[in-house]
């Protein structure tokens, strides 16, 4: 019985894809937060002028 059977390969790929999806979602979330911070900063600077 080999280690690289279909069940183990599927399990590994599912775990890998789950981790990749998590990383992608974190990246998108950070981008959105940064955008919100920049918008707030720009709004505050425009009011000060």
C-alpha positions in Angstrom: 0.0 0.0 0.0 1.6 3.3 -1.1 1.4 6.6 0.6 0.3 8.4 -2.6 -3.1 6.9 -3.0 -6.1 8.9 -4.3 -7.6 9.5 -0.8 -4.3 11.0 0.6 -3.7 13.1 -2.5 -7.2 14.5 -2.4 -6.9 15.2 1.3 -3.6 17.0 0.8 -4.9 19.1 -2.1 -8.1 20.0 -0.2 -6.0 21.2 2.7 -3.6 23.1 0.4 -6.4 24.8 -1.4 -8.1 25.8 1.9 -4.8 27.4 3.0 -4.4 29.2 -0.3 -8.0 30.5 -0.1 -7.4 31.8 3.5 -4.2 33.6 2.3 -6.0 35.1 -0.6 -8.9 36.3 1.6 -6.5 37.8 4.1 -4.7 39.7 1.3 -8.1 41.1 0.0 -9.1 42.0 3.5 -5.9 43.9 4.1 -6.2 45.8 0.8 -9.8 46.8 1.8 -8.6 48.0 5.2 -5.8 50.0 3.7 -8.1 51.6 1.2 -10.5 52.6 4.1 -7.6 54.1 6.1 -6.3 56.0 3.1 -9.8 57.3 2.4 -10.2 58.5 6.0 -6.8 60.1 6.0 -7.5 61.9 2.7 -10.9 63.1 4.0 -9.3 64.5 7.2 -6.6 66.3 5.2 -9.1 67.8 2.9 -11.2 69.2 5.8 -8.0 70.7 7.4 -7.2 72.8 4.3 
